Amino acid sequence: DTIFVPVSAKTGQGIDDLLESLALQAEVLELKAVTDGPAVGLVLEASIEKGRGAVATLLVKRGTLKSGDMVLAGQEFGRVRALFDESGKPVNEATPSIPVQMLGLSGPPGAGDEFVVVENERKAREVALYRQGKFRDVRLAKQAGVRGGEDVFSQFTEEGRQSTVAVLIKADVQGSAEALRDALSKLSTGEVVVKVIATGVGGITESDVMLAAASRARVIAFNVRADAAARSAMKDQNVDVRYYSVIYEAIDDVRAAMTGMLSPEVREQIVGVAQVRDVFRS
């Protein structure tokens, strides 16, 4: 039932076959979309770029997205200032199945969030603020639950308590931040737990440094840098900030830090067997 097409990003092999297979499959399944009306779709990726602000890559599922539309995407909103196609060329509109980069949102939405075109800015702002409030409440409830669980855990197990490696992740795009968060969370063991206190998109700010200092966390910066205020705060608060451009290097460093926190294992190794034949008392 599923078409398999071998492709190579290095040589370009199979790309034409893949496009033909997709067109054939769409024709067989009679996949169609409505082009009239306000656009609805998904956020594929989001980032903060210098000089451009929040940049979101959108995939339109229904309707037509046009320049000047008011867009609500997850917890963010804004008017479409510019649209760019996959080649970086400006376009005026995007129809279903067309991916575009959009400028104009108040911040980077989450990858996978749904976006819709709404009537006016007031309605978009109300919904965005409501969602931000709900997200904040859920996050605070989770933190309170974790703290309560830690307190109960400490009451029952005084010896052999788990050690915690706290990290704060800042990345250039939403996808990288999520990949790092998931990969680091999976490193947790019975003795050492990796706790991701926050993730974000964009450069390291002073508030990130203060949060890391309050949580005694190390900052992992993936393809981003710290601004002047953040660098000053790093010196004052003595916060450990590590810069990476390869995800595996960040994972290896955190794993090394966890290894240093493990308690030593005592192993008995038999090197030989002796037999007492007789005892001479003196």
MOFEN-V403270 format. One record per residue. N is the residue number from 1. RES is the residue in three letters. PHI is phi in radians with two decimals (none if undefined). PSI is psi in whole degrees, -180 to 180 (* if undefined). BURIAL is I if it has 9 or more other ideal C-beta (glycine too) atoms within 8 Angstrom, else O. Layout:
[[N:RES:PHI:PSI:BURIAL] [N:RES:PHI:PSI:BURIAL]]
This chain:
[[1:ASP:none:-17:O] [2:THR:-2.00:130:O] [3:ILE:-1.43:131:O] [4:PHE:-1.92:128:O] [5:VAL:-2.24:112:O] [6:PRO:-1.24:130:O] [7:VAL:-2.29:162:I] [8:SER:-2.36:121:O] [9:ALA:-1.27:-20:O] [10:LYS:-1.41:-46:O] [11:THR:-1.76:-15:O] [12:GLY:1.48:6:O] [13:GLN:-1.15:135:O] [14:GLY:1.50:-3:I] [15:ILE:-1.15:-44:O] [16:ASP:-1.10:-41:O] [17:ASP:-1.11:-38:I] [18:LEU:-1.12:-44:I] [19:LEU:-1.13:-41:O] [20:GLU:-1.10:-40:O] [21:SER:-1.15:-40:I] [22:LEU:-1.12:-43:O] [23:ALA:-1.11:-41:O] [24:LEU:-1.13:-45:O] [25:GLN:-1.11:-42:I] [26:ALA:-1.11:-36:O] [27:GLU:-1.25:-41:O] [28:VAL:-1.16:-43:O] [29:LEU:-1.42:-5:O] [30:GLU:0.96:50:O] [31:LEU:-1.36:121:O] [32:LYS:-2.38:159:O] [33:ALA:-2.44:154:O] [34:VAL:-1.50:127:O] [35:THR:-1.64:-16:O] [36:ASP:-1.46:153:O] [37:GLY:1.61:178:O] [38:PRO:-1.11:148:O] [39:ALA:-1.37:145:I] [40:VAL:-2.35:140:I] [41:GLY:-3.00:-161:I] [42:LEU:-2.17:153:I] [43:VAL:-1.57:118:I] [44:LEU:-1.47:-40:O] [45:GLU:-2.78:158:I] [46:ALA:-2.60:149:I] [47:SER:-2.73:171:I] [48:ILE:-2.05:119:I] [49:GLU:-1.98:143:O] [50:LYS:-1.14:128:O] [51:GLY:1.50:-14:O] [52:ARG:-2.04:-20:O] [53:GLY:1.39:-148:I] [54:ALA:-1.28:126:I] [55:VAL:-2.08:123:I] [56:ALA:-2.07:134:I] [57:THR:-1.66:117:I] [58:LEU:-1.98:149:I] [59:LEU:-2.12:115:I] [60:VAL:-1.35:129:I] [61:LYS:-1.77:-32:I] [62:ARG:-2.66:143:I] [63:GLY:1.48:-169:I] [64:THR:-2.28:126:I] [65:LEU:-1.61:127:I] [66:LYS:-2.19:158:I] [67:SER:-1.09:137:I] [68:GLY:1.65:-10:O] [69:ASP:-1.19:147:I] [70:MET:-1.58:121:I] [71:VAL:-1.99:136:I] [72:LEU:-1.98:116:I] [73:ALA:-2.21:105:I] [74:GLY:1.08:-120:I] [75:GLN:-1.68:4:I] [76:GLU:-2.02:159:I] [77:PHE:-2.58:166:I] [78:GLY:2.86:165:I] [79:ARG:-1.63:141:I] [80:VAL:-1.16:109:I] [81:ARG:-1.50:-35:O] [82:ALA:-2.79:151:I] [83:LEU:-2.20:140:I] [84:PHE:-2.30:141:I] [85:ASP:-1.45:-172:I] [86:GLU:-1.15:-18:O] [87:SER:-1.64:1:O] [88:GLY:1.48:8:O] [89:LYS:-1.54:139:O] [90:PRO:-1.19:140:O] [91:VAL:-2.29:160:I] [92:ASN:-1.64:-23:O] [93:GLU:-2.72:164:I] [94:ALA:-2.38:129:I] [95:THR:-1.72:175:O] [96:PRO:-0.95:144:I] [97:SER:1.25:10:O] [98:ILE:-1.81:118:I] [99:PRO:-1.45:138:I] [100:VAL:-2.45:154:I] [101:GLN:-1.66:134:I] [102:MET:-2.08:137:I] [103:LEU:-1.95:144:I] [104:GLY:2.25:-7:I] [105:LEU:-1.31:156:I] [106:SER:-1.24:-22:O] [107:GLY:-2.93:173:O] [108:PRO:-1.33:120:I] [109:PRO:-1.28:171:I] [110:GLY:-1.39:145:I] [111:ALA:-1.12:130:I] [112:GLY:1.70:-10:O] [113:ASP:-1.17:149:I] [114:GLU:-1.54:142:I] [115:PHE:-2.07:148:I] [116:VAL:-2.42:152:I] [117:VAL:-1.61:126:I] [118:VAL:-1.95:173:I] [119:GLU:-1.25:-49:O] [120:ASN:-2.47:170:O] [121:GLU:-1.21:-35:O] [122:ARG:-1.07:-44:O] [123:LYS:-1.15:-42:I] [124:ALA:-1.10:-42:I] [125:ARG:-1.13:-42:I] [126:GLU:-1.06:-48:O] [127:VAL:-1.15:-42:I] [128:ALA:-1.10:-44:I] [129:LEU:-1.15:-38:O] [130:TYR:-1.09:-44:O] [131:ARG:-1.14:-39:I] [132:GLN:-1.09:-40:I] [133:GLY:-1.13:-42:O] [134:LYS:-1.13:-42:O] [135:PHE:-1.10:-40:I] [136:ARG:-1.13:-41:O] [137:ASP:-1.12:-43:O] [138:VAL:-1.12:-42:O] [139:ARG:-1.13:-43:O] [140:LEU:-1.14:-38:O] [141:ALA:-1.12:-40:O] [142:LYS:-1.11:-44:O] [143:GLN:-1.10:-41:O] [144:ALA:-1.12:-39:O] [145:GLY:-1.12:-41:O] [146:VAL:-1.14:-44:I] [147:ARG:-1.10:-43:O] [148:GLY:-1.09:-41:O] [149:GLY:-1.12:-38:O] [150:GLU:-1.13:-39:O] [151:ASP:-1.11:-45:O] [152:VAL:-1.10:-42:O] [153:PHE:-1.07:-41:I] [154:SER:-1.20:-28:I] [155:GLN:-1.24:-37:O] [156:PHE:-1.46:-34:O] [157:THR:-2.17:97:O] [158:GLU:-1.38:-38:O] [159:GLU:-1.71:149:O] [160:GLY:1.21:32:O] [161:ARG:-1.22:147:O] [162:GLN:-1.21:140:O] [163:SER:-1.57:154:O] [164:THR:-2.22:133:O] [165:VAL:-1.89:110:I] [166:ALA:-1.64:134:I] [167:VAL:-2.34:149:I] [168:LEU:-2.12:126:I] [169:ILE:-1.89:128:I] [170:LYS:-2.19:131:I] [171:ALA:-2.37:169:I] [172:ASP:-1.35:-32:I] [173:VAL:-2.34:161:I] [174:GLN:-1.10:-39:I] [175:GLY:-1.08:-42:O] [176:SER:-1.15:-40:I] [177:ALA:-1.10:-42:I] [178:GLU:-1.19:-40:I] [179:ALA:-1.10:-43:I] [180:LEU:-1.13:-44:I] [181:ARG:-1.05:-46:I] [182:ASP:-1.17:-42:O] [183:ALA:-1.14:-41:I] [184:LEU:-1.25:-35:I] [185:SER:-1.13:-33:I] [186:LYS:-1.28:-12:O] [187:LEU:-1.33:-13:I] [188:SER:-1.04:140:O] [189:THR:-2.16:-176:O] [190:GLY:-1.17:-25:O] [191:GLU:-1.75:-36:I] [192:VAL:-2.18:130:I] [193:VAL:-2.00:133:I] [194:VAL:-1.59:121:I] [195:LYS:-1.99:112:I] [196:VAL:-1.54:107:I] [197:ILE:-1.40:-26:I] [198:ALA:-2.91:152:O] [199:THR:-2.27:152:I] [200:GLY:-2.79:166:I] [201:VAL:-1.98:136:I] [202:GLY:1.96:178:I] [203:GLY:-1.17:165:I] [204:ILE:-1.33:128:I] [205:THR:-1.88:172:I] [206:GLU:-1.11:-37:I] [207:SER:-1.14:-34:O] [208:ASP:-1.10:-43:I] [209:VAL:-1.12:-42:I] [210:MET:-1.15:-39:I] [211:LEU:-1.12:-42:I] [212:ALA:-1.12:-39:I] [213:ALA:-1.15:-41:I] [214:ALA:-1.19:-32:O] [215:SER:-1.65:-1:I] [216:ARG:0.96:48:O] [217:ALA:-1.94:156:I] [218:ARG:-1.65:145:I] [219:VAL:-1.69:127:I] [220:ILE:-1.87:114:I] [221:ALA:-1.87:118:I] [222:PHE:-1.91:108:I] [223:ASN:1.06:25:O] [224:VAL:-2.33:164:I] [225:ARG:-2.22:169:O] [226:ALA:-1.66:145:I] [227:ASP:-1.42:178:I] [228:ALA:-1.08:-44:O] [229:ALA:-1.10:-39:O] [230:ALA:-1.17:-40:I] [231:ARG:-1.11:-39:I] [232:SER:-1.13:-42:I] [233:ALA:-1.17:-32:I] [234:MET:-1.05:-43:I] [235:LYS:-1.16:-40:O] [236:ASP:-1.23:-41:O] [237:GLN:-1.61:-8:I] [238:ASN:0.98:53:O] [239:VAL:-1.65:136:I] [240:ASP:-1.44:116:O] [241:VAL:-2.09:127:I] [242:ARG:-2.06:134:I] [243:TYR:-1.82:135:O] [244:TYR:-2.40:153:I] [245:SER:-2.18:-4:O] [246:VAL:-2.21:126:O] [247:ILE:-1.07:-40:I] [248:TYR:-1.12:-31:O] [249:GLU:-1.15:-41:I] [250:ALA:-1.11:-43:I] [251:ILE:-1.11:-42:I] [252:ASP:-1.11:-40:O] [253:ASP:-1.14:-43:I] [254:VAL:-1.16:-38:I] [255:ARG:-1.11:-39:I] [256:ALA:-1.12:-40:O] [257:ALA:-1.11:-38:I] [258:MET:-1.17:-38:I] [259:THR:-1.08:-38:O] [260:GLY:-1.17:-20:O] [261:MET:-1.64:-6:I] [262:LEU:-1.27:145:O] [263:SER:-1.32:147:O] [264:PRO:-1.16:145:O] [265:GLU:-1.68:133:O] [266:VAL:-1.76:120:O] [267:ARG:-2.13:138:O] [268:GLU:-1.70:130:O] [269:GLN:-2.16:123:O] [270:ILE:-1.38:122:O] [271:VAL:-1.81:-10:O] [272:GLY:3.12:167:O] [273:VAL:-2.17:129:O] [274:ALA:-1.99:146:O] [275:GLN:-2.14:126:O] [276:VAL:-1.44:114:O] [277:ARG:-1.55:-34:O] [278:ASP:-2.84:159:O] [279:VAL:-2.13:125:O] [280:PHE:-1.85:116:O] [281:ARG:-1.62:140:O] [282:SER:-2.24:*:O]]
